[in-house]
Amino acid sequence: MRFLIIGCGYLGMAIGERLVAAGHSVTGVRRGPDVDGELAARGIGLLEGDITDRDNVRSWPEGWDVVINAVSSSRGGAEVYRQVYGNGTRHVVERYAGSGLARYIHISSTSVYGQTDGGWVDEDSATEPGTETGGVLVDTERWLLEERKVRGFPVVLLRVAGIYGPGRGHLLSQLLKGEARIQGDGSRWVNMVHRDDAARAVICVAQASEVGSVYNVVDDEPVSQGAFVSWLAQEYGKASPPMATELENSARKRGLTHKRVLNRRLRALGWELEYPTYRDGYRLGESADWN
Ligand SMILES: NC(=O)c1ccc[n+]([C@@H]2O[C@H](COP(=O)([O-])OP(=O)(O)OC[C@H]3O[C@@H](n4cnc5c(N)ncnc54)[C@H](OP(=O)(O)O)[C@@H]3O)[C@@H](O)[C@H]2O)c1
């Protein structure tokens, strides 16, 4: 099969290399050249392009069986979100509607759930985020599901939790530098997923999902921020970090959610996790580079 991965970065490359290993043809979209040869080393072809540029997207080739949108905001704010997720998604749908696509897999985020009561949420829970960026993601999701209804566009939505893995482990990297803090009273739930399991989730839905479906991509065990950082400290032989100061806590307060995200729907589809909990993914020796 022919796959196009728009936004072939941390997650996109992990998806791509698995697809290539399984014998598929994979092209990744990025705005610039493959300077470090990361794509070439994985057998992924490069299409230089910019999802926010309508004319540019119109010039992208056809003939894909599956298009995966894993583009990120590159840490930008609400305006970048509107350009990348809002407009960019519309450009892609406009380009590939009616092109014979079997699936369009859209990577969204569990940040669409704005719940703050600490309870469990699943794919049918309310999506009323308290942030402008979360609002852009929800609007994009709703628009896509409407396109599914009206034009039969073959969308599948994935709401991905915080991604960690080799080279990505913010709290551990802070801990190793002596900068980690227990936030608030430490009870806020953290929902995460290992990069490799997230990549497997994308491949699972490419093969097995029904179009129009929504899936949470999160591991089996939410953990409180305090318990997580204490476990990391013990595992890596560091002192348990101090509580954050009031000033540090108030700087972080805006838009903070407090929820536990369920993955039952994706599990039922046959998604297997190599790292079902943070303990499996962050075990000492699992990765040498956590910066
Ligand atoms: N990281 C997380 O914790 C997390 C959590 C939930 C959901 N997600 C979602 O998961 C997806 C993948 O995240 P990631 O961590 O793999 O992101 P990433 O490492 O930042 O990769 C994003 C890729 O998109 C490319 N890109 C950025 N802007 C582009 C544009 N305008 N046109 C074309 N390509 C563009 C980047 O390459 P260039 O810069 O070279 O163009 C890069 O290859 C995103 O949709 C993100 O929102 C991530």
Ligand as a Chemical Component Dictionary entry (heavy atoms), coordinates in Angstrom:
data_LIG
# 
_chem_comp.id                   LIG 
_chem_comp.type                 NON-POLYMER 
_chem_comp.pdbx_formal_charge   0 
_chem_comp.three_letter_code    LIG 
# 
loop_
_chem_comp_atom.comp_id 
_chem_comp_atom.atom_id 
_chem_comp_atom.alt_atom_id 
_chem_comp_atom.type_symbol 
_chem_comp_atom.charge 
_chem_comp_atom.model_Cartn_x 
_chem_comp_atom.model_Cartn_y 
_chem_comp_atom.model_Cartn_z 
_chem_comp_atom.pdbx_ordinal 
LIG N1  N1  N 0  4.090  15.295 21.331 1  
LIG C1  C1  C 0  3.025  15.032 22.107 2  
LIG O1  O1  O 0  3.107  14.840 23.323 3  
LIG C2  C2  C 0  1.669  14.960 21.465 4  
LIG C3  C3  C 0  0.540  14.744 22.260 5  
LIG C4  C4  C 0  -0.706 14.632 21.644 6  
LIG C5  C5  C 0  -0.808 14.747 20.276 7  
LIG N2  N2  N 1  0.306  14.991 19.540 8  
LIG C6  C6  C 0  0.173  15.095 18.101 9  
LIG O2  O2  O 0  0.945  14.089 17.489 10 
LIG C7  C7  C 0  1.384  14.551 16.208 11 
LIG C8  C8  C 0  2.857  14.305 16.032 12 
LIG O3  O3  O 0  3.587  14.963 17.034 13 
LIG P1  P1  P 0  5.176  14.901 17.060 14 
LIG O4  O4  O 0  5.568  15.009 18.467 15 
LIG O5  O5  O -1 5.652  13.754 16.240 16 
LIG O6  O6  O 0  5.549  16.272 16.290 17 
LIG P2  P2  P 0  6.966  16.727 15.705 18 
LIG O7  O7  O 0  8.076  15.855 16.153 19 
LIG O8  O8  O 0  7.063  18.196 15.969 20 
LIG O9  O9  O 0  6.822  16.478 14.137 21 
LIG C9  C9  C 0  5.985  17.243 13.359 22 
LIG C10 C10 C 0  6.415  17.171 11.920 23 
LIG O10 O10 O 0  5.577  18.072 11.175 24 
LIG C11 C11 C 0  6.394  18.807 10.241 25 
LIG N3  N3  N 0  5.708  20.071 9.999  26 
LIG C12 C12 C 0  5.506  21.090 10.875 27 
LIG N4  N4  N 0  4.811  22.077 10.306 28 
LIG C13 C13 C 0  4.543  21.679 9.043  29 
LIG C14 C14 C 0  3.847  22.263 7.956  30 
LIG N5  N5  N 0  3.291  23.478 8.062  31 
LIG N6  N6  N 0  3.733  21.557 6.805  32 
LIG C15 C15 C 0  4.305  20.339 6.680  33 
LIG N7  N7  N 0  4.979  19.725 7.681  34 
LIG C16 C16 C 0  5.117  20.399 8.842  35 
LIG C17 C17 C 0  7.723  18.945 10.945 36 
LIG O11 O11 O 0  8.792  19.074 10.034 37 
LIG P3  P3  P 0  9.366  20.508 9.574  38 
LIG O12 O12 O 0  9.435  21.353 10.818 39 
LIG O13 O13 O 0  10.697 20.149 8.978  40 
LIG O14 O14 O 0  8.388  21.021 8.575  41 
LIG C18 C18 C 0  7.844  17.583 11.644 42 
LIG O15 O15 O 0  8.415  16.647 10.754 43 
LIG C19 C19 C 0  0.948  16.000 16.103 44 
LIG O16 O16 O 0  -0.297 16.035 15.434 45 
LIG C20 C20 C 0  0.748  16.392 17.536 46 
LIG O17 O17 O 0  -0.176 17.446 17.666 47 
LIG C21 C21 C 0  1.537  15.090 20.095 48 
# 
loop_
_chem_comp_bond.comp_id 
_chem_comp_bond.atom_id_1 
_chem_comp_bond.atom_id_2 
_chem_comp_bond.value_order 
_chem_comp_bond.pdbx_ordinal 
LIG N1  C1  SING 1  
LIG C1  O1  DOUB 2  
LIG C1  C2  SING 3  
LIG C2  C3  SING 4  
LIG C2  C21 DOUB 5  
LIG C3  C4  DOUB 6  
LIG C4  C5  SING 7  
LIG C5  N2  DOUB 8  
LIG N2  C6  SING 9  
LIG N2  C21 SING 10 
LIG C6  O2  SING 11 
LIG C6  C20 SING 12 
LIG O2  C7  SING 13 
LIG C7  C8  SING 14 
LIG C7  C19 SING 15 
LIG C8  O3  SING 16 
LIG O3  P1  SING 17 
LIG P1  O4  DOUB 18 
LIG P1  O5  SING 19 
LIG P1  O6  SING 20 
LIG O6  P2  SING 21 
LIG P2  O7  DOUB 22 
LIG P2  O8  SING 23 
LIG P2  O9  SING 24 
LIG O9  C9  SING 25 
LIG C9  C10 SING 26 
LIG C10 O10 SING 27 
LIG C10 C18 SING 28 
LIG O10 C11 SING 29 
LIG C11 N3  SING 30 
LIG C11 C17 SING 31 
LIG N3  C12 SING 32 
LIG N3  C16 SING 33 
LIG C12 N4  DOUB 34 
LIG N4  C13 SING 35 
LIG C13 C14 SING 36 
LIG C13 C16 DOUB 37 
LIG C14 N5  SING 38 
LIG C14 N6  DOUB 39 
LIG N6  C15 SING 40 
LIG C15 N7  DOUB 41 
LIG N7  C16 SING 42 
LIG C17 O11 SING 43 
LIG C17 C18 SING 44 
LIG O11 P3  SING 45 
LIG P3  O12 DOUB 46 
LIG P3  O13 SING 47 
LIG P3  O14 SING 48 
LIG C18 O15 SING 49 
LIG C19 O16 SING 50 
LIG C19 C20 SING 51 
LIG C20 O17 SING 52 
# 
